[in-house]
Amino acid sequence: MPTYEYECKDCGHSFEQFQSMTEKRLEKCPQCGGVLRRLIGKGTGIIFKGSGFYATDYRSSDYHKKAKEEAGKVEKKKDKKTTSESKKKKDEGKN
């Protein structure tokens, strides 16, 4: 159920109200009985819960291809780095 924000035109009292989308908007202020106006709220982001909803689900196949290539390059760099580090350690141990 959405939350609507209201403000009284007469006394300035503002409040939030949980209402069904099909309910009529409130018209009378609960404090002074004055005329209310419904404010435009900020809204909220949509949250998908459950399996199958991921930020990358709708990316293009080209994006996925490039991402895999980048991941492969990173792995190769890691492998080279670990091999060169192990060689240095071996060389240091010999001296």
Long-range contacts (C-beta under 8 A, 24 or more apart in sequence): 3-41, 4-38, 4-39, 4-41, 5-38, 5-39, 5-41, 6-36, 6-37, 6-38, 6-39, 7-36, 7-37, 7-39, 8-32, 8-34, 8-35, 8-36, 9-34, 9-35, 9-36, 9-37, 10-34, 10-35, 14-39
